[in-house]
Amino acid sequence: MKPRSPSFKKVWGAPVALAVLTCFGLLSALLGTGAWHWASWLSLAIPLATGLGYWLWPRKKA
């Protein structure tokens, strides 16, 4: 019997969420003013902080 492969959501959930946040941040920076700029900063800072966290503190190999 073959082991089950991980589900699509488990493998691609986080990268898709980060991509959606990035697209939202870029579009809100281009098209919005005022509060949209703050939303842009926040939504672009989350993927940046995630990448920085994985770069500075890499996961230990199992």
C-alpha positions as CSV (number, residue, x, y, z in Angstrom):
1,M,0.0,0.0,0.0
2,K,1.4,3.4,-1.0
3,P,1.6,6.2,1.5
4,R,-0.9,9.1,0.9
5,S,0.5,12.2,-0.7
6,P,-0.1,15.5,1.1
7,S,-3.2,17.4,0.1
8,F,-3.1,20.4,-2.3
9,K,-4.1,22.8,0.5
10,K,-1.3,21.6,2.8
11,V,1.4,21.9,0.2
12,W,0.3,25.1,-1.6
13,G,-1.8,26.9,1.0
14,A,0.9,29.2,2.4
15,P,2.5,30.1,-0.9
16,V,-0.9,31.0,-2.4
17,A,-1.8,33.1,0.6
18,L,1.5,35.0,0.4
19,A,1.0,35.5,-3.3
20,V,-2.5,36.9,-2.8
21,L,-1.2,39.2,0.0
22,T,1.5,40.5,-2.3
23,C,-0.9,41.1,-5.2
24,F,-3.3,42.9,-2.9
25,G,-0.5,45.0,-1.5
26,L,0.9,46.0,-4.9
27,L,-2.6,46.9,-6.3
28,S,-3.6,48.8,-3.2
29,A,-0.4,50.8,-3.4
30,L,-1.0,51.7,-7.0
31,L,-4.7,52.3,-7.0
32,G,-5.5,53.6,-3.5
33,T,-4.7,56.6,-1.3
34,G,-4.9,57.2,2.4
35,A,-5.8,54.0,4.3
36,W,-5.1,51.9,1.3
37,H,-1.4,52.8,1.6
38,W,-1.4,51.5,5.2
39,A,-3.1,48.3,4.0
40,S,-0.4,48.0,1.3
41,W,2.4,48.4,3.8
42,L,0.9,45.7,6.1
43,S,0.1,43.3,3.3
44,L,3.6,43.6,1.8
45,A,5.4,43.4,5.2
46,I,3.9,40.0,6.0
47,P,5.5,38.1,3.1
48,L,8.7,40.0,3.7
49,A,8.7,39.1,7.4
50,T,7.9,35.4,6.6
51,G,10.8,35.2,4.1
52,L,13.2,37.0,6.5
53,G,12.2,34.6,9.3
54,Y,12.8,31.5,7.3
55,W,16.1,33.0,6.1
56,L,17.4,33.9,9.6
57,W,16.1,30.9,11.4
58,P,16.0,27.9,9.0
59,R,14.1,24.8,10.0
60,K,16.0,21.9,11.3
61,K,16.2,18.9,9.0
62,A,14.3,15.9,10.2
